Amino acid sequence: EISLGLVGSEMCIRDRYWYIIIALVMAMYFILDGYDFGTGIIHLFFAKTEKDKEVIAKAAGLFWDSNEVWLVAGGGLLFMAFPTFYASVFSGFYLPLIIVLWLVIFRAIGLEFRSQFKYQMWKDIWDASFGVSSLLLALFFGIALGNVVRGVNLGGVENGVSAYEGHYFFLPLWDSSFSPLSETPGVIDWFTIIIGLIAVVTLAIHGANWVILKTNSSINQQLKSVIFKLNIALAVLTVFSLSVWQLVNPKALDNFLDKPYLIIFPILYFAGIVGLFFIKKIKKDSHSFALSTLLIIGGITSSLASMFPVILPSTNAVHESLTIYNTSTSAYGLSVAFNWGIVGLILLVIYFIIQKRMMAGKIDNMDYGLSLIHI
């Protein structure tokens, strides 16, 4: 019994280790690719002159492909450490994942194609592709977080009867009731839309800070006013979302009451909001970018801390929620994942450092794309 207890304790430690590592990798992805999404939103609504459009597109174009390495790494680590959860969400969220895949494609080709012809209509088409795809990606990733926080109908239970195994589910894009309290909720409802809007506003702020940090765009001063106004909207949406979250899940804040040290994560989020109200007085652009980074880190970690150890709640009473303990791989699998995961993370960090050093400073005069045909 003592031996089994030690083995179980070691497994719990490994499960938590991988949970933290994957959470950090995914947070890095949303910090890095998040400013690409935000840059696209800024490009869509605020870039008016060709010079500004070109340099703002460059602020995303020079970095997007390296930033998405973190998403690939997060998916790979998730598959290694929590294969049951990986299989569950990739089948259950099949429809929105396909939509996200197409949006990622159109965002990338929008950036890569816009400079291939010196023809205004051509540039306008791909600028719209870049901007709209970025906006919808931010919205859909926020909606995804809303689904994870709200929970899903594990097992496809209707009238107390399961349609399939307890760790599987399938969600339509929306349910006719459009309610998160429905027995069979969809991907999109009024609660997940609220979280999606928070994601859009947060990443727009982050992208604006990135444009200010990396470019000499003529709209940089205007963007500080934009950030201030968006921050007001974010504060209002945050307070509203916390109130409706209690309606969707009355036990949403129990973890913070049971483990008061977890309050550090919401503090990070609200520190970012408070700091950004002083955006017009902040002298160093890097400080503003750090504040919007706090928003993303605090928002993601607060959501995860509120659920731990659950990683996908069940909205029915028939099947238990998915946790880091009932979805992890075997002890052998975790040990293999540990060894190879460390190697992969070291390579990823080295790649990240080299790429950021090569792209240090303002990027206005850096080359991106090649105009092949002049019309």
C-alpha positions in Angstrom: 0.0 0.0 0.0 2.9 2.4 0.8 4.5 1.5 -2.5 1.3 2.2 -4.4 0.8 5.4 -2.5 4.3 6.6 -3.5 3.7 5.7 -7.1 0.4 7.6 -7.0 2.0 10.6 -5.4 4.8 10.6 -8.1 2.2 10.4 -10.8 0.3 13.4 -9.4 3.5 15.4 -9.3 4.2 14.5 -12.9 0.7 15.3 -14.0 0.9 18.7 -12.3 4.4 19.3 -13.8 3.0 18.8 -17.4 -0.1 20.8 -16.7 2.1 23.8 -15.7 4.5 23.3 -18.6 1.7 23.1 -21.2 -0.1 26.1 -19.6 3.1 28.1 -19.9 3.7 27.1 -23.5 0.1 28.0 -24.4 0.4 31.3 -22.5 3.5 32.1 -24.5 1.6 31.3 -27.7 -1.2 33.7 -26.9 1.3 36.4 -25.8 3.3 36.1 -29.0 0.7 35.2 -31.7 -1.7 37.3 -29.7 0.0 40.5 -30.8 -0.2 39.2 -34.4 -3.9 38.9 -34.0 -4.1 42.3 -32.4 -1.9 43.8 -35.1 -4.3 42.5 -37.7 -7.2 44.1 -35.9 -5.4 47.4 -35.7 -4.5 47.1 -39.4 -8.1 46.4 -40.3 -9.6 49.4 -38.5 -6.9 52.1 -38.1 -4.3 51.8 -40.9 -5.3 54.2 -43.6 -2.2 55.1 -45.6 -0.3 52.6 -47.7 2.9 53.3 -45.7 1.1 52.5 -42.4 -0.5 49.4 -43.8 2.8 48.1 -45.1 4.7 48.7 -41.9 1.9 47.3 -39.6 1.5 44.2 -41.8 5.3 43.8 -41.5 5.1 44.0 -37.7 3.0 40.8 -37.9 4.5 39.2 -41.0 8.1 39.1 -39.7 7.0 37.1 -36.6 3.8 35.1 -37.2 5.4 31.9 -38.4 7.9 31.6 -35.6 5.2 32.5 -33.0 3.0 29.7 -34.2 5.8 27.2 -33.3 4.5 27.6 -29.7 1.1 26.4 -30.7 2.6 23.3 -32.4 4.7 22.7 -29.3 1.7 23.0 -27.0 -0.3 20.6 -29.1 2.5 18.1 -29.2 3.0 18.3 -25.4 -0.7 17.9 -24.8 -0.7 14.8 -27.0 2.2 13.3 -25.1 1.0 14.1 -21.5 -2.8 14.1 -21.7 -3.9 12.0 -24.7 -7.4 11.4 -23.5 -8.0 15.1 -23.2 -6.4 15.7 -26.6 -8.6 13.1 -28.3 -11.7 14.5 -26.6 -11.3 18.2 -27.5 -10.1 17.6 -31.0 -13.1 15.5 -31.8 -15.6 17.5 -29.8 -14.5 20.9 -31.1 -14.1 19.6 -34.7 -16.3 22.3 -36.4 -14.6 25.3 -34.7 -11.2 23.8 -35.1 -11.8 23.5 -38.9 -12.9 27.2 -38.9 -9.8 28.2 -37.0 -7.6 26.3 -39.4 -9.1 28.1 -42.4 -8.7 31.5 -40.6 -5.0 30.7 -39.9 -4.5 29.9 -43.5 -6.2 33.1 -44.8 -4.3 35.3 -42.3 -1.0 33.8 -43.4 -1.7 34.1 -47.1 -3.1 37.6 -46.6 0.3 38.7 -45.2 2.4 36.8 -47.7 0.4 37.7 -50.9 -0.2 41.4 -50.3 3.2 42.4 -51.6 3.3 40.2 -54.7 1.6 42.8 -57.0 1.7 46.6 -57.0 -2.0 46.8 -57.6 -4.3 48.4 -55.1 -7.3 46.1 -55.4 -5.0 43.1 -54.9 -3.6 44.6 -51.7 -7.0 45.6 -50.4 -8.2 42.0 -50.8 -5.4 40.5 -48.9 -5.4 43.3 -46.3 -9.0 42.4 -45.6 -8.1 38.7 -45.4 -5.4 39.5 -42.9 -7.5 41.8 -40.8 -10.8 39.9 -40.8 -9.0 36.5 -40.1 -7.1 38.1 -37.2 -10.3 39.5 -35.7 -12.2 36.2 -36.0 -9.2 34.2 -34.7 -9.2 36.3 -31.6 -12.9 35.9 -31.2 -12.8 32.1 -31.7 -9.9 31.6 -29.3 -11.9 33.6 -26.7 -15.0 31.5 -27.4 -12.9 28.3 -27.0 -11.8 29.5 -23.5 -15.4 30.3 -22.7 -16.3 26.7 -23.6 -13.6 25.3 -21.4 -14.7 27.4 -18.5 -18.4 26.7 -19.0 -18.0 23.0 -19.7 -19.4 20.6 -22.3 -21.9 17.8 -22.4 -19.5 14.9 -21.9 -20.9 11.7 -23.3 -23.6 13.5 -25.2 -26.2 12.9 -22.5 -29.8 13.6 -23.3 -32.6 12.7 -20.9 -30.1 10.8 -18.8 -28.9 8.6 -21.6 -25.3 8.8 -23.0 -24.8 8.8 -26.8 -21.1 7.8 -26.5 -18.3 7.2 -24.0 -18.0 9.6 -21.1 -14.9 11.4 -22.2 -16.2 12.2 -25.7 -18.5 14.9 -26.8 -19.6 16.8 -29.9 -20.8 20.4 -30.0 -22.9 22.0 -32.7 -21.8 25.6 -33.5 -24.8 26.8 -31.5 -27.9 25.4 -29.7 -31.4 26.8 -30.6 -31.6 28.2 -27.0 -28.3 30.1 -27.4 -27.9 29.5 -23.7 -24.9 28.2 -21.7 -27.4 26.6 -19.3 -28.9 24.3 -22.0 -28.6 20.6 -21.6 -26.9 20.4 -25.0 -25.0 23.7 -25.2 -23.3 24.7 -28.5 -19.9 26.2 -29.1 -21.4 29.7 -29.4 -23.8 31.1 -26.8 -24.2 34.4 -25.0 -21.6 33.5 -22.4 -18.9 32.3 -24.8 -19.5 35.4 -26.9 -18.8 37.6 -23.9 -15.5 35.8 -23.3 -14.8 36.0 -27.1 -15.3 39.8 -27.0 -12.9 40.1 -24.0 -10.3 38.2 -26.0 -10.8 40.5 -29.0 -10.4 43.7 -26.9 -7.4 42.3 -25.0 -5.6 41.2 -28.1 -6.4 44.5 -29.9 -4.8 46.3 -27.0 -1.8 43.9 -27.1 -1.5 44.4 -30.9 -1.6 48.2 -30.6 1.1 48.1 -28.0 3.2 45.9 -30.3 2.7 48.3 -33.3 3.9 51.2 -31.0 6.8 49.2 -29.8 8.1 47.9 -33.1 7.2 50.6 -35.6 7.3 54.3 -36.3 3.8 54.3 -37.7 2.1 57.7 -38.1 -0.8 56.4 -36.0 1.2 55.4 -32.9 0.0 58.4 -30.9 -3.6 57.8 -32.0 -3.2 54.2 -30.8 -2.5 55.3 -27.3 -5.9 56.9 -27.2 -7.4 53.8 -28.7 -5.8 51.6 -26.1 -7.2 53.8 -23.3 -10.7 53.5 -24.7 -10.4 49.8 -25.3 -9.2 49.4 -21.7 -12.4 51.0 -20.4 -14.4 48.5 -22.5 -12.3 45.7 -21.2 -12.8 46.7 -17.6 -16.6 46.8 -18.1 -16.6 43.5 -19.9 -14.5 41.9 -17.2 -16.8 42.9 -14.4 -19.9 41.9 -16.4 -18.3 38.5 -17.2 -17.5 37.8 -13.6 -21.1 38.4 -12.6 -22.6 36.1 -15.3 -19.9 33.5 -14.7 -21.5 33.1 -11.2 -24.8 32.4 -13.0 -23.2 29.8 -15.3 -21.1 28.2 -12.6 -21.9 29.2 -9.0 -18.7 27.4 -7.8 -16.5 29.3 -10.2 -14.5 31.2 -7.5 -14.4 28.3 -4.9 -10.7 27.5 -5.7 -9.7 31.1 -4.8 -11.5 30.8 -1.5 -9.9 27.4 -0.7 -6.4 28.4 -1.9 -6.0 32.1 -1.3 -2.5 32.2 -2.8 -4.2 31.7 -6.2 -5.4 35.3 -6.0 -2.0 36.3 -7.4 -3.3 35.4 -10.9 -6.3 37.8 -10.9 -4.0 40.4 -9.4 -1.8 40.2 -12.5 -4.8 40.7 -14.7 -6.1 43.7 -12.9 -2.7 45.2 -12.5 -2.5 45.1 -16.3 -5.9 46.9 -16.6 -5.0 49.5 -14.0 -1.6 50.2 -15.5 -3.0 50.7 -19.0 -5.2 53.5 -17.8 -2.0 55.5 -17.6 -1.0 54.6 -21.2 -0.6 58.2 -22.2 1.8 58.9 -19.4 4.0 55.8 -19.9 7.3 56.8 -21.5 8.8 53.5 -22.5 6.9 51.5 -25.1 8.2 48.3 -23.6 6.4 49.0 -20.4 3.0 49.4 -22.1 3.6 46.1 -23.9 4.5 44.4 -20.6 1.2 45.6 -19.2 -0.9 44.0 -22.0 1.3 40.9 -21.6 0.1 40.9 -17.9 -3.5 41.0 -19.1 -3.0 37.8 -21.2 -1.0 35.9 -18.5 -3.3 36.9 -15.7 -6.5 36.1 -17.8 -5.3 32.6 -18.8 -3.8 31.6 -15.4 -6.9 32.9 -13.5 -9.1 30.8 -15.7 -7.0 27.7 -15.2 -6.6 28.3 -11.5 -10.3 28.6 -11.0 -10.8 25.1 -12.5 -7.7 23.1 -11.3 -7.4 20.1 -11.4 -10.3 20.1 -13.9 -9.4 20.8 -17.5 -12.8 20.3 -19.0 -15.9 20.4 -16.8 -18.9 18.2 -17.5 -22.3 19.9 -17.7 -24.2 16.8 -16.8 -24.3 14.7 -13.6 -23.8 11.4 -15.5 -20.1 11.7 -16.4 -17.3 13.2 -14.3 -15.3 16.1 -15.5 -12.0 15.6 -17.3 -9.0 16.3 -15.0 -5.3 16.2 -15.3 -5.4 12.9 -13.3 -8.0 11.0 -15.3 -6.7 12.1 -18.8 -2.9 11.7 -18.3 -0.9 8.9 -20.0 0.9 6.1 -18.2 3.9 6.6 -15.9 6.1 5.3 -18.6 4.6 7.7 -21.1 5.0 10.6 -18.8 8.7 9.7 -18.2 9.4 9.6 -21.9 7.5 12.8 -22.4 9.6 14.4 -19.7 12.9 13.5 -21.3 12.0 14.4 -24.9 9.8 17.4 -23.8 12.8 19.0 -22.0 14.9 18.6 -25.2 12.1 20.1 -27.3 11.6 23.0 -25.0 15.3 23.9 -24.9 15.4 23.9 -28.7 12.2 26.0 -28.8 13.7 28.6 -26.3 16.9 28.8 -28.3 15.0 29.3 -31.6 12.9 32.0 -29.8 15.9 33.9 -28.5 17.8 33.8 -31.8 14.7 35.0 -33.8 13.9 37.9 -31.4 17.6 39.0 -31.3 17.6 39.1 -35.1 14.4 41.2 -35.2 15.3 43.5 -32.3 14.4 47.2 -32.5 12.1 48.9 -34.9 11.2 46.9 -38.0 10.2 49.8 -40.4 13.2 49.3 -42.7 13.4 45.5 -42.5 12.6 43.6 -45.7 9.4 41.5 -45.8 7.9 40.1 -49.0 8.9 40.7 -52.5 6.9 42.6 -55.1 7.2 40.5 -58.2 4.9 42.2 -60.6 4.3 45.9 -61.1 0.9 46.8 -62.4 
